[in-house]
Amino acid sequence: MTALTVLAQAAPLAPIAVPPIDYAAIAPLLVILGAACASVLVEAFLPRHQRWPAQVALTVGAIAVAGLALGIYAGNAGPEGVVTVAQTLAVDRPALFVWGTLLALGLASALLIADRSVEPGGAFVASAVARAEASGGSRVPPGEERSYGSPDQAPTMQTEVFAFLLFSLGGMMTFAASNDLLTMFIALEVLSLPLYLMCGLARRRRLLSQEAAVKYFLLGAFASAFFLYGVALLYGYAGSVRLGEIAAASVGSDRSDTLLFGGLALLVVGLMFKGSVGPFHTWTPDVYQGAPTPVTAYMAACTKVAAFAAILRVLHVGFGDTRWEWRGVLWAIAIASMLIGAVLGLTQTDLKRLIAYSSVAHAGFLLLGAMAISEQGIASTLFYLLAYGFTTVAVFGIISLVRGPEGEASHLSQWAGLAKRSPVVAGTMTFLLLALAGIPLTSGFTAKFAVFAAALDDGMAPLVVIALIASAIAAFFYLRVIVLMYFSEPAADGPTVTVPGAFTTAAITLGVIVTLLLGIVPTVALEWAAGGGFAS
């Protein structure tokens, strides 16, 4: 009997069931990913002198349309959320809050990336200039404006960066809403791979930029491998990669917990790497320093938001019932992160590296809220991410304005006496640094107060005491920069402050306004963050 005869006599196969998809719920995600694909087509088919305006319009328009779709859906959605696309995506209140935060921060970052006035021609490498430098030829004069290019000229900015931005933003949105670990891993790769490329596209300090990209890629590959191996162990334990089913198996199973907590440990390594949590932070200072400053702003804000949104979902949905087993380990990680960031930040002489260690300390503070398995813990962590993201984008926008003959002047000695050269820039930077330090009437104070209160209510008083000590230590290096700007004499050949273009001005202004409003009237954002729990 042939194989064809056997197939002919077999019972007819049942039709494949199409999983229900709530297109209204995932419309913002579809808009961003669709725009990313369209951005690739723009690069392929538009003449090169038309790509920059088309890419800027497409990127800003896509984020605006996604934000509109998100607002319409959030206004009509209930607090319980929906699980859609074959139960791989959970569009609940925390996911909607994170999506809104990512879109707003993505817009501010896109404006910094698109600016062509701070660095003539843009902050990103132009292929023609790179070839000229590599062959020993002459550079394009800094004052010559060729950002658009012309039909017979190579562009002075690689516009592929906009496609990378949209793909990584779509990956971040998927990462934050993933309801199963395999989808989360795919989203992790979608958000990471464009970032590796974006880090190596700096116009100036090319070798430093490329070194940062290689370090980020290699360490990111290791972290992804840890994450995926953790997924395999958890699948072996629970027979599923869905967070809800892992939680159910951990409560109602008599199997050994070795696979469960071994898988969680490896999973945590991958997630903590993305969130710049010490001691998994080793890539952060080098990458922050070497990447183009607009990309650093985007990574520092959006990547941390997406990473901690995923950490919240994994801990609350998948492992909330077993928190007493893993909380001790995360206590140690949080303490290490806070102390590493605060102490090593004191030794830094480069401002971008200083902010990198600041982000490591803030990651430790965020872990306090993530470990508080309560609605208050969710709301406080989400609010902290919103506040920290806007402050960080504005800080890097200010850093991009202070420039010397070789580009950005990020060494602390070059910021001496900045208040005498540009009181507005120095005053804005002072306000933002005070927000990072957690001074009252800024978003940083409100965010830290909310996270510390949630941790206290969940019995983590010793950890809050350590966090307060780390905050006091970290405040020193913020004040150090402020004293340097106001109480030192500027060097005669010191850097100048570039007048920002409209895009950079808009991004900095948005960050400063949100930082101020969240410090004075945080009620609206806190209520939205506390609008509901996770769906599974």
C-alpha positions as CSV (number, residue, x, y, z in Angstrom):
1,M,0.0,0.0,0.0
2,T,1.5,3.3,-1.1
3,A,1.7,6.4,1.0
4,L,-0.8,8.1,-1.3
5,T,-3.4,5.3,-0.7
6,V,-3.0,5.7,3.1
7,L,-3.5,9.4,2.8
8,A,-6.6,8.9,0.6
9,Q,-8.2,6.5,3.1
10,A,-7.4,8.7,6.2
11,A,-10.1,10.8,7.8
12,P,-10.3,14.3,6.5
13,L,-8.3,16.8,8.5
14,A,-10.1,19.3,10.6
15,P,-9.7,22.9,9.3
16,I,-7.1,25.0,11.1
17,A,-8.7,27.3,13.6
18,V,-7.8,31.0,13.0
19,P,-7.0,32.6,16.3
20,P,-9.2,35.6,17.2
21,I,-7.3,38.9,16.8
22,D,-8.5,42.1,18.4
23,Y,-7.2,44.6,15.8
24,A,-8.4,47.6,17.7
25,A,-6.3,46.6,20.7
26,I,-3.1,46.0,18.7
27,A,-3.6,48.9,16.3
28,P,-0.8,51.1,17.7
29,L,1.6,48.2,17.4
30,L,0.5,47.5,13.8
31,V,0.9,51.1,12.8
32,I,4.5,51.3,14.1
33,L,5.6,48.0,12.5
34,G,3.8,48.9,9.3
35,A,5.6,52.3,9.2
36,A,8.9,50.5,9.8
37,C,8.3,48.3,6.7
38,A,7.3,51.4,4.7
39,S,10.5,53.1,5.9
40,V,12.5,50.3,4.4
41,L,10.7,50.9,1.1
42,V,11.4,54.6,1.3
43,E,15.1,53.8,1.4
44,A,14.8,51.4,-1.5
45,F,12.8,53.4,-3.9
46,L,13.0,57.2,-3.2
47,P,15.9,59.2,-4.7
48,R,18.4,59.8,-2.0
49,H,17.9,63.6,-1.9
50,Q,14.2,63.0,-0.9
51,R,14.8,60.4,1.8
52,W,15.4,62.6,4.8
53,P,12.2,64.7,4.7
54,A,10.2,61.6,3.8
55,Q,11.6,59.5,6.6
56,V,11.1,62.3,9.2
57,A,7.5,62.8,8.1
58,L,6.8,59.1,8.1
59,T,8.4,58.5,11.5
60,V,6.7,61.4,13.2
61,G,3.4,60.7,11.5
62,A,3.4,57.0,12.4
63,I,4.1,57.8,16.1
64,A,1.3,60.4,16.0
65,V,-1.2,58.0,14.4
66,A,-0.2,55.2,16.8
67,G,-0.8,57.5,19.7
68,L,-4.2,58.5,18.4
69,A,-5.2,54.9,18.0
70,L,-3.9,54.2,21.5
71,G,-5.9,57.0,23.0
72,I,-9.1,56.0,21.2
73,Y,-8.8,52.4,22.4
74,A,-7.7,53.3,25.9
75,G,-10.7,55.6,26.3
76,N,-13.1,52.7,25.5
77,A,-11.3,49.7,27.1
78,G,-12.2,48.3,30.4
79,P,-9.7,47.8,33.3
80,E,-9.5,44.0,32.8
81,G,-7.6,44.1,29.5
82,V,-7.7,41.6,26.6
83,V,-5.4,38.7,25.6
84,T,-5.2,38.4,21.8
85,V,-3.2,37.0,18.9
86,A,-3.4,33.4,20.1
87,Q,-2.9,34.5,23.7
88,T,0.6,35.9,22.9
89,L,-0.1,39.6,23.6
90,A,-1.9,41.0,26.7
91,V,-3.2,44.5,26.0
92,D,-4.1,45.5,29.6
93,R,-3.8,48.8,31.5
94,P,-0.1,48.5,32.3
95,A,0.6,47.6,28.6
96,L,-1.4,50.7,27.4
97,F,0.5,52.9,29.9
98,V,3.8,51.6,28.7
99,W,2.8,51.9,25.1
100,G,1.8,55.6,25.6
101,T,5.1,56.2,27.4
102,L,7.2,54.5,24.7
103,L,5.4,56.5,21.9
104,A,5.9,59.8,23.7
105,L,9.6,59.0,24.4
106,G,10.0,57.7,20.9
107,L,8.7,60.9,19.4
108,A,11.1,63.0,21.5
109,S,14.0,60.7,20.5
110,A,13.0,60.9,16.8
111,L,13.2,64.7,17.0
112,L,16.7,64.5,18.4
113,I,17.7,62.0,15.8
114,A,16.2,64.1,13.0
115,D,17.9,67.4,14.0
116,R,20.5,68.6,11.5
117,S,21.4,71.9,13.1
118,V,23.3,70.9,16.3
119,E,25.7,68.8,14.2
120,P,25.8,70.1,10.6
121,G,24.3,67.3,8.5
122,G,23.1,65.3,11.5
123,A,24.7,63.2,14.2
124,F,24.9,60.1,12.0
125,V,27.6,59.1,9.6
126,A,27.4,59.9,5.9
127,S,28.8,57.3,3.6
128,A,30.5,59.8,1.4
129,V,32.3,61.5,4.3
130,A,33.3,58.1,5.8
131,R,34.9,57.1,2.5
132,A,36.7,60.4,2.2
133,E,38.1,60.1,5.7
134,A,39.1,56.4,5.2
135,S,41.0,57.3,2.0
136,G,42.7,60.3,3.6
137,G,40.6,62.8,1.5
138,S,39.2,66.1,2.7
139,R,36.2,66.3,4.9
140,V,33.0,68.1,4.0
141,P,33.3,71.6,5.6
142,P,31.4,71.7,8.9
143,G,29.4,74.8,7.8
144,E,28.3,73.4,4.5
145,E,24.7,72.3,4.7
146,R,24.1,69.1,2.6
147,S,21.6,67.3,4.8
148,Y,19.2,66.8,2.0
149,G,21.8,66.2,-0.6
150,S,21.0,66.6,-4.3
151,P,20.4,64.0,-7.0
152,D,24.2,63.9,-7.8
153,Q,25.4,63.9,-4.2
154,A,25.6,61.4,-1.5
155,P,23.5,62.3,1.5
156,T,25.3,63.6,4.6
157,M,23.2,61.5,7.0
158,Q,22.3,57.9,6.9
159,T,18.5,57.9,6.9
160,E,18.2,54.2,7.5
161,V,18.3,55.1,11.2
162,F,14.6,56.0,11.1
163,A,13.7,52.5,10.0
164,F,15.9,51.1,12.8
165,L,14.1,53.4,15.2
166,L,10.6,52.2,14.2
167,F,11.5,48.5,14.2
168,S,13.1,48.8,17.7
169,L,10.1,50.8,18.9
170,G,7.8,48.1,17.7
171,G,9.9,45.5,19.3
172,M,9.8,47.4,22.6
173,M,6.0,47.6,22.5
174,T,5.7,43.9,21.8
175,F,8.2,43.1,24.5
176,A,6.2,45.0,27.1
177,A,2.9,43.3,26.2
178,S,4.2,39.7,25.6
179,N,2.1,37.1,27.4
180,D,4.4,34.2,26.6
181,L,8.1,33.9,26.9
182,L,8.7,32.9,23.2
183,T,7.0,36.0,21.9
184,M,9.0,38.0,24.5
185,F,12.3,36.6,23.1
186,I,11.4,37.4,19.5
187,A,10.5,40.9,20.6
188,L,13.8,41.2,22.5
189,E,15.7,40.4,19.3
190,V,13.5,42.8,17.2
191,L,14.2,45.7,19.6
192,S,17.9,44.8,20.1
193,L,19.3,44.3,16.6
194,P,18.4,47.8,15.3
195,L,19.9,49.3,18.4
196,Y,23.2,47.5,17.8
197,L,23.4,49.1,14.4
198,M,22.3,52.5,15.5
199,C,25.1,52.6,18.1
200,G,27.8,52.3,15.4
201,L,26.6,55.2,13.2
202,A,28.1,58.2,14.9
203,R,29.5,60.8,12.6
204,R,32.3,61.7,15.0
205,R,34.5,59.4,17.1
206,R,33.8,56.6,14.6
207,L,36.1,54.0,16.3
208,L,34.6,54.7,19.7
209,S,31.1,54.3,18.2
210,Q,31.9,51.1,16.4
211,E,33.6,49.7,19.5
212,A,30.4,50.5,21.5
213,A,28.3,48.7,18.9
214,V,30.4,45.6,18.9
215,K,30.5,45.4,22.7
216,Y,26.7,45.9,22.9
217,F,26.2,43.2,20.3
218,L,28.5,40.6,21.8
219,L,27.2,41.1,25.4
220,G,23.6,41.3,24.1
221,A,24.0,38.0,22.3
222,F,25.2,36.4,25.6
223,A,22.2,37.9,27.4
224,S,19.8,36.6,24.7
225,A,21.3,33.1,25.0
226,F,20.7,33.2,28.8
227,F,17.1,34.3,28.3
228,L,16.4,31.6,25.7
229,Y,18.0,28.9,27.8
230,G,15.8,30.0,30.7
231,V,12.7,29.8,28.5
232,A,13.7,26.2,27.6
233,L,14.0,25.2,31.3
234,L,10.7,26.8,32.2
235,Y,9.0,25.0,29.2
236,G,10.5,21.8,30.6
237,Y,9.0,22.5,34.0
238,A,5.5,23.8,33.0
239,G,5.0,22.3,29.5
240,S,4.2,25.8,28.3
241,V,5.8,29.2,27.7
242,R,2.7,31.2,28.7
243,L,3.2,33.1,31.9
244,G,-0.2,32.2,33.3
245,E,0.4,28.5,32.8
246,I,3.8,28.7,34.4
247,A,2.2,30.4,37.4
248,A,-0.4,27.7,37.6
249,A,2.2,24.9,37.3
250,S,4.3,26.5,40.1
251,V,1.4,26.4,42.5
252,G,-0.2,23.1,41.6
253,S,2.7,20.9,40.7
254,D,4.6,18.4,42.8
255,R,7.6,18.5,40.4
256,S,11.0,19.6,41.6
257,D,11.5,23.4,41.6
258,T,15.0,23.1,40.2
259,L,13.9,23.7,36.6
260,L,11.5,26.5,37.7
261,F,14.0,28.6,39.6
262,G,16.9,27.7,37.3
263,G,14.9,28.9,34.4
264,L,13.8,32.1,36.3
265,A,17.5,32.8,37.2
266,L,18.6,32.6,33.5
267,L,15.5,34.6,32.5
268,V,16.4,37.3,35.0
269,V,19.9,37.6,33.6
270,G,18.6,38.5,30.1
271,L,16.0,40.9,31.5
272,M,18.4,42.7,33.9
273,F,20.9,43.1,31.1
274,K,18.4,45.0,29.0
275,G,17.4,47.1,32.0
276,S,21.0,48.1,32.8
277,V,20.7,46.6,36.3
278,G,24.0,46.0,38.1
279,P,25.9,43.8,38.0
280,F,24.6,43.1,34.5
281,H,25.4,46.7,33.5
282,T,28.9,46.4,32.1
283,W,27.9,47.4,28.6
284,T,26.1,50.5,29.7
285,P,28.9,53.1,30.3
286,D,30.8,52.2,27.1
287,V,27.7,52.2,24.9
288,Y,26.3,55.4,26.3
289,Q,29.6,57.1,25.7
290,G,30.3,55.7,22.2
291,A,26.8,55.8,20.6
292,P,25.5,59.0,18.9
293,T,23.9,61.1,21.7
294,P,20.4,61.0,20.2
295,V,20.7,57.2,20.2
296,T,21.9,57.2,23.7
297,A,18.9,59.2,24.7
298,Y,16.6,56.8,23.0
299,M,18.3,53.7,24.6
300,A,18.5,55.2,28.0
301,A,14.8,56.1,28.1
302,C,12.9,53.6,25.9
303,T,14.9,50.5,26.5
304,K,14.7,50.9,30.2
305,V,10.9,51.4,30.0
306,A,10.4,48.3,27.9
307,A,12.8,46.1,30.0
308,F,11.2,47.0,33.3
309,A,7.7,46.6,31.8
310,A,8.7,43.0,30.9
311,I,10.3,42.5,34.3
312,L,7.0,43.6,35.9
313,R,4.9,41.3,33.8
314,V,7.2,38.2,34.3
315,L,7.4,38.7,38.1
316,H,3.8,39.5,38.7
317,V,2.0,37.2,36.2
318,G,4.4,34.3,36.0
319,F,6.1,34.2,39.4
320,G,4.0,36.3,41.8
321,D,2.9,33.2,43.8
322,T,6.5,32.1,44.4
323,R,7.9,35.5,45.3
324,W,9.2,34.4,48.7
325,E,11.6,32.0,46.9
326,W,13.1,34.5,44.5
327,R,12.8,37.8,46.4
328,G,16.0,37.4,48.4
329,V,18.1,37.1,45.2
330,L,16.5,40.2,43.7
331,W,17.2,42.0,47.0
332,A,20.9,41.4,46.5
333,I,20.7,42.5,42.8
334,A,18.9,45.7,43.7
335,I,21.4,46.5,46.4
336,A,24.3,45.8,44.1
337,S,22.8,48.0,41.3
338,M,22.1,50.9,43.6
339,L,25.6,50.9,45.2
340,I,27.5,50.2,41.9
341,G,25.7,53.1,40.2
342,A,26.1,55.5,43.1
343,V,29.7,54.7,44.1
344,L,31.2,54.3,40.6
345,G,29.3,57.4,39.4
346,L,31.5,59.4,41.8
347,T,34.6,58.5,39.9
348,Q,33.5,59.5,36.4
349,T,35.0,62.4,34.4
350,D,32.8,62.0,31.3
351,L,29.2,63.2,31.6
352,K,27.7,60.5,29.4
353,R,29.4,57.8,31.5
354,L,28.2,59.6,34.6
355,I,24.6,59.4,33.4
356,A,25.1,55.8,32.5
357,Y,26.1,54.9,36.1
358,S,23.1,57.1,37.2
359,S,20.9,54.8,35.2
360,V,22.3,51.8,36.9
361,A,21.4,53.3,40.3
362,H,17.9,54.2,39.1
363,A,17.5,50.6,37.9
364,G,18.1,49.5,41.4
365,F,15.4,51.9,42.7
366,L,13.0,50.6,40.0
367,L,13.6,47.0,41.2
368,L,12.0,48.0,44.6
369,G,8.7,48.7,42.9
370,A,9.0,45.7,40.6
371,M,9.5,43.4,43.7
372,A,6.4,44.8,45.5
373,I,3.8,42.3,44.2
374,S,0.9,44.7,44.6
375,E,-1.1,47.2,42.5
376,Q,0.8,50.0,44.2
377,G,4.1,48.4,43.1
378,I,2.9,48.3,39.5
379,A,1.6,51.9,39.5
380,S,4.7,53.3,41.2
381,T,7.1,51.5,38.8
382,L,5.2,52.6,35.8
383,F,5.2,56.2,37.0
384,Y,8.9,56.1,37.7
385,L,9.6,54.9,34.2
386,L,7.5,57.8,32.7
387,A,9.3,60.4,34.9
388,Y,12.8,59.0,34.4
389,G,12.4,58.6,30.6
390,F,11.5,62.2,29.9
391,T,14.2,63.6,32.2
392,T,16.8,61.4,30.6
393,V,15.9,62.4,27.0
394,A,16.1,66.1,28.0
395,V,19.5,65.6,29.7
396,F,21.0,64.0,26.6
397,G,19.5,66.8,24.5
398,I,21.3,69.3,26.6
399,I,24.6,67.3,26.4
400,S,24.4,67.4,22.6
401,L,24.4,71.3,22.7
402,V,27.8,71.8,24.4
403,R,30.4,71.3,21.7
404,G,34.1,71.7,21.1
405,P,36.3,71.5,18.0
406,E,36.0,67.7,18.0
407,G,32.3,67.5,18.5
408,E,30.4,67.1,21.8
409,A,32.2,68.3,24.9
410,S,31.3,65.6,27.4
411,H,34.3,65.8,29.7
412,L,33.4,67.4,33.0
413,S,36.3,69.9,32.8
414,Q,34.8,71.3,29.7
415,W,31.6,72.2,31.5
416,A,33.4,74.5,33.9
417,G,31.8,77.9,34.0
418,L,29.0,77.0,31.6
419,A,26.6,79.2,33.4
420,K,28.6,82.2,32.4
421,R,28.5,81.2,28.7
422,S,24.9,80.1,28.6
423,P,22.8,80.7,31.7
424,V,19.7,79.1,30.0
425,V,21.4,75.8,29.2
426,A,23.1,75.6,32.6
427,G,19.8,76.4,34.4
428,T,17.9,73.7,32.4
429,M,20.6,71.2,33.1
430,T,20.6,72.0,36.8
431,F,16.8,71.5,37.0
432,L,17.2,68.1,35.2
433,L,20.0,66.9,37.4
434,L,18.1,67.9,40.5
435,A,15.2,65.8,39.1
436,L,17.5,62.8,38.8
437,A,18.7,63.4,42.3
438,G,15.1,63.3,43.6
439,I,14.7,66.9,44.8
440,P,11.2,68.0,45.7
441,L,9.0,69.8,43.0
442,T,10.5,67.5,40.4
443,S,9.3,64.3,38.9
444,G,12.2,62.4,40.4
445,F,11.1,63.1,44.0
446,T,7.5,62.0,43.3
447,A,8.7,58.9,41.5
448,K,11.1,57.8,44.3
449,F,8.5,58.6,46.9
450,A,5.9,56.4,45.2
451,V,8.4,53.5,44.7
452,F,9.7,53.7,48.3
453,A,6.2,53.8,49.7
454,A,5.2,50.7,47.7
455,A,8.3,48.9,48.9
456,L,7.6,49.9,52.6
457,D,4.0,48.6,52.3
458,D,5.3,45.3,51.1
459,G,7.7,44.8,54.0
460,M,11.0,45.9,52.3
461,A,12.0,48.6,54.9
462,P,15.7,47.6,55.0
463,L,15.9,47.9,51.2
464,V,14.3,51.4,51.3
465,V,16.9,52.5,53.9
466,I,19.7,51.3,51.6
467,A,18.0,53.1,48.7
468,L,17.9,56.3,50.6
469,I,21.6,56.0,51.4
470,A,22.4,55.3,47.7
471,S,20.3,58.3,46.7
472,A,22.3,60.6,49.0
473,I,25.6,59.3,47.5
474,A,24.3,59.7,44.0
475,A,23.2,63.3,44.7
476,F,26.8,64.2,45.2
477,F,27.8,63.7,41.6
478,Y,24.8,65.6,40.3
479,L,25.7,68.5,42.6
480,R,29.3,68.2,41.4
481,V,28.3,69.0,37.9
482,I,26.1,71.9,39.1
483,V,28.9,73.4,41.2
484,L,31.3,73.0,38.2
485,M,28.9,75.0,35.9
486,Y,28.2,77.8,38.4
487,F,31.3,78.2,40.6
488,S,34.2,77.6,38.2
489,E,35.7,79.9,35.6
490,P,35.3,79.0,32.0
491,A,38.4,78.2,30.0
492,A,39.3,80.7,27.3
493,D,39.3,78.0,24.7
494,G,36.4,76.2,26.2
495,P,33.5,74.7,24.3
496,T,30.6,76.7,22.9
497,V,26.9,76.2,23.3
498,T,25.2,75.5,20.0
499,V,21.8,77.2,19.4
500,P,19.4,74.2,19.0
501,G,17.2,73.7,16.1
502,A,13.4,73.3,16.3
503,F,13.6,69.6,16.7
504,T,16.1,69.5,19.6
505,T,14.3,72.5,21.2
506,A,11.0,70.7,21.1
507,A,12.5,67.5,22.6
508,I,14.2,69.3,25.4
509,T,11.2,71.5,26.1
510,L,8.9,68.4,26.2
511,G,11.2,66.7,28.7
512,V,11.5,69.7,31.0
513,I,7.8,70.4,31.0
514,V,6.9,66.8,31.8
515,T,9.6,66.7,34.5
516,L,8.1,69.8,36.1
517,L,4.4,68.7,35.8
518,L,5.0,65.3,37.2
519,G,6.7,66.9,40.2
520,I,3.9,69.4,40.9
521,V,0.7,67.6,39.7
522,P,1.4,63.9,39.4
523,T,-2.1,62.8,40.2
524,V,-3.3,62.2,36.6
525,A,-0.3,60.0,35.7
526,L,-0.5,58.1,38.9
527,E,-4.2,57.4,38.5
528,W,-3.6,56.2,34.9
529,A,-0.7,54.0,36.0
530,A,-3.0,52.5,38.7
531,G,-5.9,51.9,36.3
532,G,-5.7,48.1,36.4
533,G,-3.6,45.0,36.8
534,F,-2.1,42.5,34.4
535,A,-4.2,40.3,32.2
536,S,-3.1,36.7,31.6
